[in-house]
């Protein structure tokens, strides 16, 4: 599992290491951590996490976990300059 350096872990009471958003196990691992830690809300801060989370939003909601993320179709437009320009025209 590839991970990034997370200096914020030293500021928290609890910390979990999860795969990067590009890893196929990202959402599965995050969902497992949320269930384990009784987390009810995810506020993604990393742009690369948005699309994978939007794709799996229903799985989180089924588990009683809300994710603050835009709909997948909107993210696919907003995160692609060419598609965004086409959409705005």
C-alpha positions, -999 to 999 in steps of 0.1 A, spaced: 0 0 0 14 33 -11 9 61 15 17 98 17 34 116 46 6 130 69 19 155 94 -16 161 107 -15 128 124 5 144 152 -24 168 159 -51 142 163 -61 119 191 -65 90 167 -50 84 133 -54 58 105 -33 52 75 -53 46 43 -43 41 7 -40 71 -17 -71 79 -37 -55 63 -68 -53 30 -50 -81 5 -58 -85 -1 -21 -90 35 -12 -128 37 -8 -130 2 7 -104 10 33 -119 44 41 -153 28 46 -139 2 69 -121 28 90 -153 49 92 -173 19 105 -145 9 129 -142 44 143 -180 52 142 -174 81 118 -206 96 104 -193 123 81 -164 125 56 -151 159 45 -127 152 17 -99 178 13 -79 162 -16 -92 168 -51 -81 133 -63 -104 118 -36 -135 134 -49 -143 112 -79 -137 79 -61 -158 90 -32 -186 102 -55 -185 69 -73 -190 50 -39 -212 76 -22 -242 52 -19 -221 25 -2 -211 51 25 -247 63 28 -260 28 32 -236 25 62 -250 57 77 -219 78 66 -224 111 48 -198 123 23 -196 160 15 -190 156 -23 -207 169 -54 -224 145 -79 -200 124 -101 -212 141 -133 -205 175 -119 -170 166 -107 -161 150 -141 -169 183 -157 -153 206 -131 -121 186 -129 -115 185 -167 -106 219 -182 -117 210 -217 -151 196 -206 -156 226 -183 -151 250 -212 -175 230 -234 -200 230 -206 -198 267 -200 -202 275 -237 
